[in-house]
């Protein structure tokens, strides 16, 4: 157990169903992720990788076990507290981009800031920050475009800018290249790499081994358990 | 999330679906407009009745005989029965704060003049104060004076429509009419007043009361107990003194009639009493209308709930996205509640404009008087807002309870 671990799970279990008809989506997962690490979680469908991602992303709670994020045990927080953690410490990048339609890129990026309970920033600060993030992902000239006016790759960039805007502890990518052609997908992975270089902790969940090897370390899940942990020494670069 | 931001988001959601938003608001629009229009119509009717009643003089007290109680029917006490002409004189002389007293005694007679014979004409014996007390005006000629009353002069003032029936366009003043067998000189014609409370003030003839006593309502007991009148009008100079004057009149008449307050032989009503009676009738009507309008508001609310439920389902993924970036159940609930509230407030505003315009339009088209009651506007608008929150809560709560994972998966 390392003290630098920013993410640590201890015997994490998630059991669906009741009585005899129960299914363990996660059956005792204990992993550690260090600050600044780029990790991929891989596994076939039904392996529990989505369930793990939902728990890591504070979208659901484990049935048992411990989840410590940023030195805080969050296994037993209520929905409201989980929402606050999602807001402050987690940035999601989804397969389907999940941008608000009919809402400009910049307002999509600002969305997490709008749910900041501290509300420490002025509207102008938020806009400035969102603009910086969009510039960082190379969309400085698309701020006021609607998602439907952007390509898939551009939409995913907006989603990444949104994930970065609240300076989270961890960015979770859920099949972030799944809806993209290979070229756009490669660009998105490159962008993740750049962000990683700047110090962000990134977890990518995928079923595709070719994507998984972009990360420094791959955690393979099978039937709700950690099957193997691989260090990807020769990282590909486009 | 800041309230201003919530309002902005909700407003954008409404503006994105203009047609649907308008249809959603329709129930509220109709409900609010209906409340305002219906209340303005009934308030207009009430105001018309009030005006008619007060147009027959203000600050009036009406004293009528009580038949069948005390007085007339019982011969036990030293009663003289009902009201008599001298009661009116006594009131005029002994009660302070009275600015005019007049009496009325009537009969139904046949009137002949100019070759025209009219039957069933109401003739009214009064005193010289009558036009002042009842706010009636003489259009042509003069009303009779005290001298005519004292000397029982055979003079008559005709109501405007009666004059027209008898003399057409010719000037009746200076002509003679026969009422019963008595010939009377026409000395004036009243200005038109119209019908108020079922009494046509223009189809009557006004005579000195002494002539009516002598010729049309002779009583063999008049010598002992005075001439009976069917109504005494007392005009009070200041409305604030009204109750005081009523008390004084009661005391005076108890004494004069030798009766007690438990067994009086007369009744006193005021204009306010009459207006109150009229109002209780229209109030029932108005309440009924208000309830009908209220039902349409509720129907409007159900419309809002309906559309909001559809909207929540359609926007499940949006809800999931918001949850994933940190929106709490509270944030989501407030957002949808605000949307319902804005829909009903905006619908309420449109309904207000439609209602106000409709009231004015209805008034000018139908000729009925409509009075816009500010409280009804507030009531209608307030109920719209309440309806919005009430019927918006369930859909908003449904949205708030969505599981973020399910919501994000929703296609």
HADDOCK unambig.tbl for C-alpha pairs under 7 A between the chains (distance, minus, plus):
assign (segid A and resid 59 and name CA) (segid B and resid 404 and name CA) 6.36 0.50 0.50
assign (segid A and resid 59 and name CA) (segid B and resid 405 and name CA) 6.53 0.50 0.50
assign (segid A and resid 80 and name CA) (segid B and resid 328 and name CA) 5.60 0.50 0.50
assign (segid A and resid 83 and name CA) (segid B and resid 323 and name CA) 6.94 0.50 0.50
assign (segid A and resid 83 and name CA) (segid B and resid 326 and name CA) 4.46 0.50 0.50
assign (segid A and resid 83 and name CA) (segid B and resid 327 and name CA) 6.07 0.50 0.50
assign (segid A and resid 83 and name CA) (segid B and resid 328 and name CA) 5.60 0.50 0.50
assign (segid A and resid 84 and name CA) (segid B and resid 326 and name CA) 5.62 0.50 0.50
assign (segid A and resid 86 and name CA) (segid B and resid 324 and name CA) 6.55 0.50 0.50
assign (segid A and resid 86 and name CA) (segid B and resid 325 and name CA) 5.94 0.50 0.50
assign (segid A and resid 86 and name CA) (segid B and resid 326 and name CA) 5.11 0.50 0.50
assign (segid A and resid 87 and name CA) (segid B and resid 325 and name CA) 5.12 0.50 0.50
assign (segid A and resid 87 and name CA) (segid B and resid 326 and name CA) 4.01 0.50 0.50
assign (segid A and resid 98 and name CA) (segid B and resid 321 and name CA) 6.35 0.50 0.50
assign (segid A and resid 100 and name CA) (segid B and resid 318 and name CA) 6.30 0.50 0.50
assign (segid A and resid 112 and name CA) (segid B and resid 325 and name CA) 5.11 0.50 0.50
assign (segid A and resid 112 and name CA) (segid B and resid 326 and name CA) 6.53 0.50 0.50
assign (segid A and resid 114 and name CA) (segid B and resid 1 and name CA) 5.48 0.50 0.50
assign (segid A and resid 115 and name CA) (segid B and resid 1 and name CA) 4.97 0.50 0.50
assign (segid A and resid 115 and name CA) (segid B and resid 326 and name CA) 6.01 0.50 0.50
assign (segid A and resid 115 and name CA) (segid B and resid 327 and name CA) 5.83 0.50 0.50
assign (segid A and resid 116 and name CA) (segid B and resid 1 and name CA) 6.87 0.50 0.50
assign (segid A and resid 117 and name CA) (segid B and resid 1 and name CA) 6.94 0.50 0.50
